[in-house]
Protein backbone atom coordinates (compact mmCIF):
# COMPACT_ATOMS: atom_id res chain seq x y z
CA UNK A 1 0.00 0.00 0.00
CA UNK A 2 1.10 3.54 -0.70
CA UNK A 3 1.48 6.04 2.10
CA UNK A 4 -0.16 9.46 1.87
CA UNK A 5 3.25 10.97 1.14
CA UNK A 6 3.86 8.51 -1.68
CA UNK A 7 0.46 9.33 -3.18
CA UNK A 8 1.50 12.96 -3.31
CA UNK A 9 4.89 12.18 -4.86
CA UNK A 10 3.36 9.98 -7.55
CA UNK A 11 0.17 12.00 -8.07
CA UNK A 12 0.91 12.71 -11.75
CA UNK A 13 1.31 8.97 -12.31
CA UNK A 14 -1.78 8.03 -10.38
CA UNK A 15 -4.09 10.33 -12.35
CA UNK A 16 -3.09 8.57 -15.57
CA UNK A 17 -5.76 6.01 -16.44
CA UNK A 18 -3.05 3.64 -17.67
CA UNK A 19 -1.32 3.64 -14.28
CA UNK A 20 -3.63 4.67 -11.46
CA UNK A 21 -3.20 3.60 -7.86
CA UNK A 22 -3.00 -0.08 -8.80
CA UNK A 23 -0.21 0.54 -11.29
CA UNK A 24 1.77 2.64 -8.85
CA UNK A 25 1.53 -0.14 -6.28
CA UNK A 26 2.90 -2.54 -8.93
CA UNK A 27 5.90 -0.25 -9.31
CA UNK A 28 6.40 -0.24 -5.54
CA UNK A 29 6.41 -4.05 -5.44
CA UNK A 30 8.84 -4.41 -8.33
CA UNK A 31 12.53 -5.29 -7.97
CA UNK A 32 14.83 -4.07 -10.74
CA UNK A 33 18.56 -4.66 -11.09
CA UNK A 34 20.67 -2.12 -12.99
CA UNK A 35 24.05 -3.39 -14.18
CA UNK A 36 26.36 -0.40 -14.39
CA UNK A 37 26.06 3.03 -12.80
CA UNK A 38 27.76 4.92 -15.61
CA UNK A 39 26.48 6.81 -18.64
CA UNK A 40 23.41 4.63 -19.19
CA UNK A 41 22.99 3.62 -15.57
CA UNK A 42 22.68 7.19 -14.26
CA UNK A 43 19.48 8.16 -16.13
CA UNK A 44 18.05 4.66 -15.75
CA UNK A 45 18.52 4.84 -12.00
CA UNK A 46 17.23 8.39 -11.71
CA UNK A 47 13.98 7.76 -13.55
CA UNK A 48 13.26 4.38 -11.97
CA UNK A 49 13.84 5.98 -8.57
CA UNK A 50 11.60 8.94 -9.36
CA UNK A 51 8.93 6.59 -10.73
CA UNK A 52 8.77 4.72 -7.42
CA UNK A 53 10.20 1.30 -8.28
CA UNK A 54 10.29 -0.25 -4.81
CA UNK A 55 13.64 -2.04 -4.85
CA UNK A 56 16.56 -1.13 -7.10
CA UNK A 57 19.81 -3.07 -7.20
CA UNK A 58 22.99 -1.42 -8.47
CA UNK A 59 25.98 -3.46 -9.68
CA UNK A 60 29.18 -1.49 -10.28
CA UNK A 61 32.73 -1.85 -8.97
CA UNK A 62 34.07 1.31 -10.61
CA UNK A 63 34.86 4.69 -9.06
CA UNK A 64 33.95 8.12 -10.40
CA UNK A 65 36.51 9.59 -12.78
CA UNK A 66 36.59 13.23 -13.84
CA UNK A 67 36.13 12.11 -17.47
CA UNK A 68 32.74 10.61 -16.50
CA UNK A 69 31.15 13.89 -15.48
CA UNK A 70 30.11 15.14 -18.92
CA UNK A 71 27.57 12.32 -19.21
CA UNK A 72 27.17 10.64 -15.79
CA UNK A 73 25.12 13.39 -14.22
CA UNK A 74 24.42 11.68 -10.91
CA UNK A 75 27.94 12.65 -9.86
CA UNK A 76 29.75 15.90 -9.12
CA UNK A 77 33.40 16.94 -9.08
CA UNK A 78 33.42 16.20 -5.34
CA UNK A 79 32.60 12.55 -6.07
CA UNK A 80 35.75 11.85 -8.12
CA UNK A 81 37.46 8.77 -6.69
CA UNK A 82 34.34 7.58 -4.83
CA UNK A 83 32.58 4.25 -5.57
CA UNK A 84 29.88 4.78 -8.18
CA UNK A 85 27.30 2.32 -6.85
CA UNK A 86 27.42 3.61 -3.28
CA UNK A 87 27.57 7.27 -4.31
CA UNK A 88 24.64 6.81 -6.68
CA UNK A 89 22.51 5.10 -4.04
CA UNK A 90 23.09 7.89 -1.53
CA UNK A 91 22.14 10.58 -4.04
CA UNK A 92 19.11 8.65 -5.26
CA UNK A 93 17.91 8.20 -1.70
CA UNK A 94 17.70 11.98 -1.51
CA UNK A 95 15.50 11.94 -4.61
CA UNK A 96 13.13 9.30 -3.23
CA UNK A 97 13.46 8.01 0.35
CA UNK A 98 10.72 5.44 -0.29
CA UNK A 99 12.93 3.32 -2.55
CA UNK A 100 15.09 0.52 -1.17
CA UNK A 101 18.57 0.36 -2.74
CA UNK A 102 20.72 -2.75 -2.77
CA UNK A 103 24.34 -1.99 -3.64
CA UNK A 104 26.78 -4.50 -5.13
CA UNK A 105 30.25 -2.96 -5.27
CA UNK A 106 31.60 -5.71 -7.47
CA UNK A 107 32.08 -6.59 -11.12
CA UNK A 108 29.36 -8.82 -12.52
CA UNK A 109 30.95 -12.20 -13.13
CA UNK A 110 30.20 -15.85 -13.75
CA UNK A 111 30.56 -16.38 -10.01
CA UNK A 112 27.84 -13.94 -8.91
CA UNK A 113 25.53 -13.23 -11.86
CA UNK A 114 23.06 -16.08 -11.35
CA UNK A 115 22.69 -15.46 -7.61
CA UNK A 116 22.22 -11.71 -8.03
CA UNK A 117 19.81 -11.94 -11.00
CA UNK A 118 17.66 -14.48 -9.19
CA UNK A 119 16.59 -11.86 -6.64
CA UNK A 120 15.10 -9.41 -9.17
CA UNK A 121 12.15 -9.21 -11.56
CA UNK A 122 13.83 -7.29 -14.38
CA UNK A 123 17.47 -6.80 -15.37
CA UNK A 124 18.67 -3.60 -17.08
CA UNK A 125 21.97 -3.72 -18.93
CA UNK A 126 23.80 -0.41 -18.62
CA UNK A 127 27.22 -1.90 -19.35
CA UNK A 128 29.72 -0.70 -21.95
CA UNK A 129 31.43 -3.89 -23.11
CA UNK A 130 30.53 -7.09 -24.94
CA UNK A 131 31.72 -9.43 -22.19
CA UNK A 132 29.15 -8.05 -19.75
CA UNK A 133 26.41 -7.92 -22.39
CA UNK A 134 26.76 -11.61 -23.20
CA UNK A 135 27.02 -12.46 -19.51
CA UNK A 136 23.87 -10.43 -18.74
CA UNK A 137 22.02 -12.14 -21.57
CA UNK A 138 22.98 -15.66 -20.57
CA UNK A 139 22.31 -15.12 -16.87
CA UNK A 140 18.95 -13.53 -17.67
CA UNK A 141 17.96 -16.52 -19.81
CA UNK A 142 19.04 -19.02 -17.17
CA UNK A 143 17.14 -17.16 -14.41
CA UNK A 144 14.21 -16.40 -16.74
CA UNK A 145 14.34 -12.60 -16.39
CA UNK A 146 13.57 -9.99 -19.05
CA UNK A 147 16.65 -7.98 -20.01
CA UNK A 148 16.36 -4.32 -21.07
CA UNK A 149 19.29 -3.52 -23.33
CA UNK A 150 20.84 -0.26 -24.51
CA UNK A 151 24.15 0.57 -26.15
CA UNK A 152 25.82 3.73 -27.42
CA UNK A 153 28.60 4.58 -29.87
CA UNK A 154 29.68 8.17 -30.52
CA UNK A 155 26.33 9.60 -31.78
CA UNK A 156 24.45 6.34 -32.34
CA UNK A 157 22.43 4.04 -30.12
CA UNK A 158 20.58 0.73 -29.99
CA UNK A 159 17.70 -0.36 -27.77
CA UNK A 160 15.84 -3.64 -27.30
CA UNK A 161 14.31 -5.98 -24.70
CA UNK A 162 15.54 -9.57 -24.60
CA UNK A 163 14.08 -12.74 -23.09
CA UNK A 164 10.70 -11.06 -22.50
CA UNK A 165 8.15 -13.82 -22.00
CA UNK A 166 10.63 -16.31 -23.44
CA UNK A 167 11.17 -14.10 -26.48
CA UNK A 168 14.34 -13.53 -28.55
CA UNK A 169 17.63 -13.02 -26.72
CA UNK A 170 20.76 -10.98 -27.35
CA UNK A 171 22.39 -14.04 -28.91
CA UNK A 172 19.50 -14.34 -31.38
CA UNK A 173 20.45 -10.89 -32.64
CA UNK A 174 24.21 -11.20 -32.18
CA UNK A 175 25.17 -14.91 -32.13
CA UNK A 176 28.88 -14.18 -31.85
CA UNK A 177 30.83 -11.21 -30.46
CA UNK A 178 32.76 -8.89 -32.78
CA UNK A 179 36.46 -9.42 -33.32
CA UNK A 180 38.54 -8.17 -30.40
CA UNK A 181 39.49 -4.53 -30.87
CA UNK A 182 37.14 -4.02 -33.85
CA UNK A 183 34.71 -1.92 -31.82
CA UNK A 184 36.50 0.82 -29.84
CA UNK A 185 35.27 1.96 -26.44
CA UNK A 186 34.09 5.42 -25.36
CA UNK A 187 37.54 6.09 -23.96
CA UNK A 188 38.95 5.49 -27.45
CA UNK A 189 36.49 7.37 -29.65
CA UNK A 190 34.33 9.44 -27.31
CA UNK A 191 30.57 9.81 -26.94
CA UNK A 192 28.19 12.76 -27.08
CA UNK A 193 27.29 13.54 -23.47
CA UNK A 194 23.51 13.67 -23.94
CA UNK A 195 23.30 10.36 -25.82
CA UNK A 196 23.42 8.01 -22.79
CA UNK A 197 20.82 10.24 -21.14
CA UNK A 198 18.43 9.72 -24.05
CA UNK A 199 19.04 5.96 -24.24
CA UNK A 200 18.87 5.50 -20.48
CA UNK A 201 15.47 7.20 -20.43
CA UNK A 202 14.28 4.86 -23.17
CA UNK A 203 15.50 1.89 -21.13
CA UNK A 204 13.73 3.13 -18.01
CA UNK A 205 10.57 3.52 -20.11
CA UNK A 206 10.76 -0.13 -21.20
CA UNK A 207 11.13 -1.20 -17.57
CA UNK A 208 8.02 0.73 -16.57
CA UNK A 209 6.04 -0.74 -19.48
CA UNK A 210 7.04 -4.26 -18.43
CA UNK A 211 6.06 -3.68 -14.80
CA UNK A 212 2.78 -1.94 -15.66
CA UNK A 213 1.99 -4.35 -18.51
CA UNK A 214 1.19 -1.44 -20.78
CA UNK A 215 2.19 -0.58 -24.31
CA UNK A 216 4.26 -2.58 -26.79
CA UNK A 217 7.50 -3.84 -25.24
CA UNK A 218 10.52 -3.81 -27.58
CA UNK A 219 10.77 -7.59 -27.68
CA UNK A 220 11.94 -8.97 -31.02
CA UNK A 221 12.64 -5.42 -32.18
CA UNK A 222 15.82 -3.36 -32.31
CA UNK A 223 15.48 0.41 -32.30
CA UNK A 224 18.48 2.29 -33.69
CA UNK A 225 18.92 6.03 -33.94
CA UNK A 226 21.47 8.74 -34.64
CA UNK A 227 21.19 11.93 -32.61
CA UNK A 228 23.05 14.05 -35.17
CA UNK A 229 20.35 13.69 -37.80
CA UNK A 230 17.59 12.18 -35.60
CA UNK A 231 17.07 9.29 -37.97
CA UNK A 232 15.45 6.23 -36.41
CA UNK A 233 14.99 2.71 -37.71
CA UNK A 234 13.25 -0.31 -36.27
CA UNK A 235 14.38 -3.84 -37.14
CA UNK A 236 12.52 -7.04 -36.31
CA UNK A 237 14.30 -10.27 -35.40
CA UNK A 238 13.09 -13.70 -34.40
CA UNK A 239 14.00 -16.14 -31.71
CA UNK A 240 16.51 -18.80 -32.67
CA UNK A 241 14.71 -21.89 -31.41
CA UNK A 242 17.82 -24.00 -31.98
CA UNK A 243 19.82 -21.88 -29.56
CA UNK A 244 19.86 -23.30 -26.04
CA UNK A 245 21.48 -21.45 -23.12
CA UNK A 246 21.72 -23.64 -20.04
CA UNK A 247 25.06 -22.59 -18.56
CA UNK A 248 27.34 -19.58 -18.47
CA UNK A 249 30.54 -19.40 -20.50
CA UNK A 250 33.65 -20.33 -18.54
CA UNK A 251 35.24 -16.93 -19.22
CA UNK A 252 33.46 -14.13 -21.08
CA UNK A 253 36.69 -12.22 -21.65
CA UNK A 254 38.00 -15.20 -23.58
CA UNK A 255 34.66 -15.78 -25.34
CA UNK A 256 34.65 -12.16 -26.56
CA UNK A 257 38.29 -12.32 -27.59
CA UNK A 258 39.37 -9.71 -25.07
CA UNK A 259 42.11 -11.98 -23.79
CA UNK A 260 43.69 -15.36 -24.16
CA UNK A 261 43.69 -17.24 -20.84
CA UNK A 262 47.35 -18.20 -21.28
CA UNK A 263 48.38 -14.60 -22.02
CA UNK A 264 46.82 -12.54 -19.24
CA UNK A 265 47.80 -11.55 -15.74
CA UNK A 266 46.00 -9.88 -12.84
CA UNK A 267 47.29 -6.70 -11.22
CA UNK A 268 47.77 -8.61 -7.97
CA UNK A 269 50.06 -11.22 -9.54
CA UNK A 270 51.94 -8.52 -11.45
CA UNK A 271 52.57 -6.48 -8.30
CA UNK A 272 53.85 -9.56 -6.47
CA UNK A 273 56.68 -10.05 -8.98
CA UNK A 274 56.91 -6.83 -10.97
CA UNK A 275 60.65 -7.10 -11.69
CA UNK A 276 60.07 -10.24 -13.75
CA UNK A 277 58.32 -8.25 -16.48
CA UNK A 278 58.72 -5.27 -18.75
CA UNK A 279 55.68 -2.99 -18.82
CA UNK A 280 54.13 -1.19 -21.77
CA UNK A 281 51.44 1.46 -21.29
CA UNK A 282 49.38 2.02 -24.48
CA UNK A 283 47.06 4.69 -23.09
CA UNK A 284 47.07 8.34 -24.10
CA UNK A 285 49.47 10.80 -22.45
CA UNK A 286 46.75 12.53 -20.43
CA UNK A 287 45.67 9.18 -18.97
CA UNK A 288 49.22 8.31 -17.96
CA UNK A 289 49.61 11.70 -16.27
CA UNK A 290 46.62 10.91 -14.06
CA UNK A 291 47.68 7.40 -13.02
CA UNK A 292 50.42 4.97 -14.01
CA UNK A 293 52.06 1.76 -12.82
CA UNK A 294 55.23 2.58 -14.71
CA UNK A 295 56.98 1.01 -17.66
CA UNK A 296 57.44 2.25 -21.20
CA UNK A 297 54.78 4.50 -22.68
CA UNK A 298 53.72 4.19 -26.32
CA UNK A 299 50.10 5.17 -27.13
CA UNK A 300 48.29 2.54 -29.18
CA UNK A 301 48.15 4.79 -32.23
CA UNK A 302 51.94 5.19 -32.23
CA UNK A 303 52.91 1.52 -31.92
CA UNK A 304 53.42 1.01 -35.64
CA UNK A 305 56.22 3.60 -35.64
CA UNK A 306 57.79 2.86 -32.25
CA UNK A 307 57.52 -0.90 -31.61
CA UNK A 308 61.23 -1.36 -32.38
CA UNK A 309 62.06 0.54 -29.17
CA UNK A 310 60.30 -2.02 -26.95
CA UNK A 311 62.69 -4.13 -24.82
CA UNK A 312 62.38 -7.87 -25.39
CA UNK A 313 64.60 -9.51 -22.75
CA UNK A 314 61.66 -10.15 -20.39
CA UNK A 315 57.99 -11.05 -20.84
CA UNK A 316 56.07 -7.89 -21.76
CA UNK A 317 52.92 -6.93 -19.83
CA UNK A 318 50.81 -4.52 -21.88
CA UNK A 319 48.26 -2.41 -20.06
CA UNK A 320 45.59 0.25 -20.58
CA UNK A 321 42.47 1.38 -18.70
CA UNK A 322 40.27 -1.68 -19.23
CA UNK A 323 42.33 -4.33 -21.03
CA UNK A 324 40.77 -3.77 -24.46
CA UNK A 325 43.34 -1.46 -26.06
CA UNK A 326 46.17 -3.52 -24.59
CA UNK A 327 44.75 -6.68 -26.20
CA UNK A 328 44.58 -4.85 -29.52
CA UNK A 329 48.22 -3.80 -29.03
CA UNK A 330 49.20 -7.41 -28.36
CA UNK A 331 47.46 -8.57 -31.53
CA UNK A 332 49.54 -6.05 -33.47
CA UNK A 333 52.82 -6.81 -31.69
CA UNK A 334 52.58 -10.57 -32.18
CA UNK A 335 53.68 -10.12 -35.79
CA UNK A 336 56.67 -7.94 -34.92
CA UNK A 337 57.85 -9.44 -31.62
CA UNK A 338 57.37 -13.18 -32.27
CA UNK A 339 60.00 -14.23 -29.74
CA UNK A 340 58.65 -12.10 -26.89
CA UNK A 341 56.03 -13.34 -24.44
CA UNK A 342 53.17 -10.83 -24.62
CA UNK A 343 50.82 -10.65 -21.66
CA UNK A 344 47.65 -8.60 -21.27
CA UNK A 345 46.91 -6.94 -17.90
CA UNK A 346 43.46 -8.32 -17.09
CA UNK A 347 40.80 -5.60 -16.72
CA UNK A 348 43.50 -2.90 -17.04
CA UNK A 349 44.38 -0.45 -14.28
CA UNK A 350 40.96 1.20 -14.12
NORRA-V319813 format. One record per backbone hydrogen bond with DSSP energy under -0.5 kcal/mol. CO is the residue of the C=O (numbers start at 1). NH is the residue of the N-H. If there is no record, write none. Layout:
co=CO nh=NH
co=CO nh=NH
//
This chain:
co=3 nh=7
co=4 nh=8
co=5 nh=9
co=6 nh=10
co=8 nh=11
co=10 nh=13
co=10 nh=14
co=11 nh=15
co=13 nh=16
co=13 nh=20
co=16 nh=19
co=16 nh=20
co=19 nh=23
co=20 nh=24
co=21 nh=25
co=22 nh=26
co=23 nh=27
co=24 nh=28
co=25 nh=29
co=26 nh=30
co=27 nh=30
co=27 nh=54
co=30 nh=55
co=31 nh=121
co=31 nh=122
co=32 nh=57
co=33 nh=35
co=33 nh=124
co=34 nh=36
co=34 nh=59
co=35 nh=126
co=38 nh=42
co=39 nh=43
co=40 nh=44
co=41 nh=45
co=42 nh=46
co=43 nh=47
co=44 nh=48
co=45 nh=49
co=46 nh=50
co=47 nh=51
co=48 nh=52
co=48 nh=53
co=49 nh=52
co=54 nh=100
co=55 nh=32
co=56 nh=102
co=57 nh=34
co=58 nh=60
co=58 nh=104
co=59 nh=36
co=62 nh=84
co=64 nh=81
co=65 nh=68
co=65 nh=69
co=66 nh=69
co=68 nh=71
co=68 nh=72
co=71 nh=73
co=72 nh=75
co=76 nh=79
co=77 nh=80
co=79 nh=82
co=82 nh=64
co=83 nh=87
co=84 nh=88
co=85 nh=89
co=86 nh=90
co=87 nh=91
co=88 nh=92
co=89 nh=93
co=90 nh=94
co=91 nh=95
co=92 nh=96
co=96 nh=99
co=99 nh=101
co=100 nh=56
co=101 nh=103
co=102 nh=58
co=103 nh=105
co=104 nh=60
co=104 nh=106
co=109 nh=112
co=109 nh=113
co=112 nh=116
co=113 nh=117
co=114 nh=118
co=116 nh=119
co=117 nh=120
co=121 nh=146
co=122 nh=33
co=123 nh=148
co=124 nh=35
co=124 nh=126
co=125 nh=150
co=129 nh=133
co=130 nh=134
co=131 nh=135
co=132 nh=136
co=133 nh=137
co=134 nh=138
co=135 nh=139
co=136 nh=140
co=137 nh=141
co=138 nh=142
co=139 nh=143
co=140 nh=144
co=140 nh=145
co=141 nh=144
co=146 nh=123
co=146 nh=148
co=147 nh=149
co=147 nh=162
co=148 nh=125
co=149 nh=160
co=151 nh=158
co=153 nh=155
co=153 nh=156
co=154 nh=192
co=155 nh=227
co=156 nh=153
co=157 nh=225
co=158 nh=151
co=159 nh=223
co=160 nh=149
co=161 nh=220
co=162 nh=147
co=163 nh=165
co=163 nh=166
co=168 nh=163
co=169 nh=172
co=169 nh=173
co=170 nh=174
co=179 nh=182
co=182 nh=184
co=185 nh=188
co=185 nh=189
co=186 nh=190
co=190 nh=154
co=192 nh=195
co=192 nh=196
co=194 nh=198
co=195 nh=199
co=196 nh=200
co=197 nh=201
co=198 nh=202
co=199 nh=203
co=200 nh=204
co=201 nh=205
co=202 nh=206
co=203 nh=207
co=204 nh=208
co=205 nh=209
co=206 nh=210
co=207 nh=211
co=208 nh=212
co=209 nh=213
co=209 nh=214
co=215 nh=217
co=217 nh=219
co=218 nh=161
co=218 nh=221
co=220 nh=237
co=221 nh=223
co=222 nh=224
co=222 nh=235
co=223 nh=159
co=224 nh=233
co=225 nh=157
co=226 nh=230
co=226 nh=231
co=231 nh=226
co=233 nh=224
co=235 nh=222
co=239 nh=241
co=240 nh=243
co=242 nh=244
co=244 nh=246
co=251 nh=255
co=252 nh=256
co=253 nh=258
co=253 nh=259
co=254 nh=257
co=260 nh=263
co=261 nh=264
co=263 nh=344
co=265 nh=346
co=266 nh=270
co=267 nh=271
co=268 nh=272
co=269 nh=273
co=270 nh=273
co=271 nh=274
co=273 nh=276
co=274 nh=277
co=276 nh=315
co=278 nh=317
co=279 nh=296
co=280 nh=282
co=280 nh=319
co=281 nh=298
co=282 nh=300
co=284 nh=288
co=285 nh=289
co=286 nh=290
co=287 nh=290
co=287 nh=291
co=296 nh=281
co=296 nh=298
co=299 nh=302
co=299 nh=303
co=300 nh=303
co=302 nh=305
co=302 nh=306
co=303 nh=306
co=303 nh=307
co=306 nh=309
co=307 nh=310
co=315 nh=278
co=315 nh=317
co=316 nh=318
co=316 nh=343
co=317 nh=280
co=318 nh=345
co=319 nh=282
co=320 nh=349
co=321 nh=350
co=323 nh=327
co=324 nh=328
co=325 nh=329
co=326 nh=330
co=327 nh=331
co=328 nh=332
co=329 nh=333
co=330 nh=334
co=332 nh=335
co=333 nh=336
co=333 nh=337
co=337 nh=340
co=340 nh=342
co=341 nh=316
co=341 nh=343
co=343 nh=318
co=344 nh=265
co=344 nh=346
co=345 nh=348
//
